[in-house]
Amino acid sequence: MAAKKETSNFNLKIQNDIATLTFNLQGEKVNKLTSTVLQELNGILEEVGKKGTLKALVLESGKPDIFIAGADIAEIQDITDPKDGEQKAKAGQAVLTKLSKLPFPTIAKIDGAALGGGCELALACTYRVATDNPKTMIGLPEVNLGIIPGFGGTQRLPKLIGLSRSLELILSGKPVDGVKAYKLGLLDLCVPKNFLNARTDDFITQILTPKLAKKIVKRRRLGGVGGWLLDSFWIGTRLVFSKAKSELLKKTHGQYPAPLIALQTIKYGYFRSLNSGLNYEAKQFSKLVGTDICKNLIQLFFSQEALKKDTGIQTDATAFSISHGGVLGAGFMGGGIAWLMSEAGISVRLKDIQWEAIGKGYAAAAKFYAKKRRVTPAQKSLGMNRIAGTLDYSGFNKLEVVIEAILEDMTLKKKVFADLEPRLAKDTIVATNTSALSITEMAKSFKNPNRFIGMHFFSPVNRMPLVEVIPGPETSDDTIATIVRLAKTLKKTPIVVKDCPGFLVNRILIPYVNEAVALLLEGMEIPDIDAIMTAYGMPLGPLALADEVGLDVGYKVAKILEQGYGARMKVSAAFDQVYANPELRGKKTGKGFYLHDGSALVPNPDIKRILGKPKGKPPKAEECLDRMVLTMVNEAARCLDETIVASAAYLDMAMVMGTGFPPFRGGLCRYADQRGLADILKRLDVLHRAYGDRFEPAALLKKMVESNQKFYA
């Protein structure tokens, strides 16, 4: 006979001496280990631990496609005192230790995400079984929030699957699917979703047989003799830790302390007792949880979660799903967009005026498919077959959306749109992939402009997560909602911005690049300018970035901004001089600010010849940094003042996702708040007097300093 007991978040059922504890956090879409939940779980474990007849305990989720998403990040965000952080970590550790010491085997039954604290809870169980459901993801992503696992993850995982494999999971913060987790030894069983219940019952029978249970445990650390030597002896582990530290410093440049502290914590506890390691882990967690870096990364996490739910409009508009789309222009970007759509299961008509161009579009799509590790040849073939090339508009009358990706030329685009519109159904949406041209002006080409919108992808489309969605003055809410939904279907993060020259990201970014180019006239060396910004945290320096994008592309956008904003966006004379040389277009031509010959970047000596001898002494690195960064902060303030974007949080996400702005700084606005807006205003005043209109402080900055406000309340 079954016995049942329900609390607010847990349901305990006992049948045939096997207990099943189902976690279903009330009022939430996902399960989280809040302080209240942990207290509740502690009481249940206390109770079941006293039941002498129990043979096993199964922990499962009552929510679809989720086991436990982790600890409550809102609670982590509120921790500012290291003592409070250490206390909370130890409280969680104590509950999971109680789970690990129950006098009978425990099984984590996972179907869906088991991340952070959810993974740590599973690690505290004797066994773990999971499904091959695509939504089953298991891992410890804490370093991506500027902290380390605090409920025992740094101590239990290495002892479970070995040092090398656990370092890969903890230091990267990347989760693995059920199949990979099984191969790593993190899972003891991985089964199809529909067979989870039956196979779990069989698994319980096995673990209650000592011989079979021993065999299951032995499989976890199969790593060959080499892996055993590296993981088991101090000489081997020393090599592993040394190599891991070297790779971390190369990757993070020491700007993200969490992975390094995680490595140190694993190293401390690897040959020590679990209790000693847990105490050390809690103390190290407490050192990180109150830092600016942690708070910045958590703020970005919350912004990203908000964007996932954001429909792009405030009304009850209808967001239609897209199954048939078209792309105009089969260049590298057009081919990439066609690939994105085909990978999402959307049939695509790829149009250009020459078959040679369409062939290049196909090649771009095939190249992107080739970079996907988990795509089988059959899946690639199926995806490529969703792309159909054409020189005419045949089939376009059946499409639900058409994305234009032709040359950045207003006259040409308007001509193409006028030719396109009569060939479409009345409700077909047309989106332009322009990076700076006016959506309002282009919309004049349409008799029905309410279905026209900007959809700015960033290059390369397989890697850059941001899409700017730019409505025109007559764009309908249904069109906005549908394009936002389409971007999410393509696994991108859409941010709705107003139409203005450069929109949001390029409006802020191009003045930064322009300032970097201007510094060359003052005697700064190309690698020194880029080194200043990579030391600040940018993935590429501004001049290397300009080469990567293409100097012609950057220059054209810069001229659009100059035309739109006047003197404060005037293109540097140095940029004019470099652009006047057609062979200097950056990576695409092999020469730009650097020479691109496949080896390490070498500054192009022709740049000095073109620009001539500089006047005076070059500015100091500190001034160079302020000139490049504060010009972005200043323009960001103007964008917010003009409500180009909904909030400072969304602006920061756009800059992180669209430019690689260092996440540990939290974004431009977050950086400005932490540096102090009064200090920034003071520096801008100095730069304004020295260098003119481009540094005139934004009205919003002055207003905020006067009223002692911040971008983030």
Secondary structure, 3 states (H helix, E strand, C coil): CCEEEECCCEEEEEECCEEEEEECCCCCCCCEECHHHHHHHHHHHHHHCCCCCCCEEEEEECCCCEEECEECHHHHHHCCCHHHHHHHHHHHHHHHHHHHCCCCCEEEEECCEEECHHHHHHHHCCEEEEECCCCCEEECHHHHHCCCCCCCHHHHHHHHHCHHHHHHHHHHCCCEEHHHHHHHCCCCEEECHHHHHHHHHHHHHHHCCHHHHHHHHHHCCCCHHHHHHHHHCHHHHHHHHHHHHHHHHHHHCCCCHHHHHHHHHHHHHCCCCHHHHHHHHHHHHHHHHCCHHHHHHHHHHHHHHHHHHCCCCCCCCCCCCCCEEEEECCCHHHHHHHHHHHHCCCEEEEECCCHHHHHHHHHHHHHHHHCCCCCCHHHHHHHHHCEEEECCCCCHHHCCEEEECCCCCHHHHHHHHHHHHHHCCCCCEEEECCCCCCHHHHHCCCCCHHHEEEEEECCCCCCCCEEEEEECCCCCHHHHHHHHHHHHHCCCEEEECCCCCCCCHHHHHHHHHHHHHHHHCCCCCHHHHHHHHHHHCCCCCHHHHHHHHCHHHHHHHHHHHHHHHHHHHCCCHHHHHHHCCCCCCEHHHCECCEECCCCCCEECCHHHHHHCCCCCCCCCHHHHHHHHHHHHHHHHHHHHHCCCCCCHHHHHHHHHHHHCCCHHHCCHHHHHHHHCHHHHHHHHHHHHHHHCHHHCCCHHHHHHHHCCCCCCC
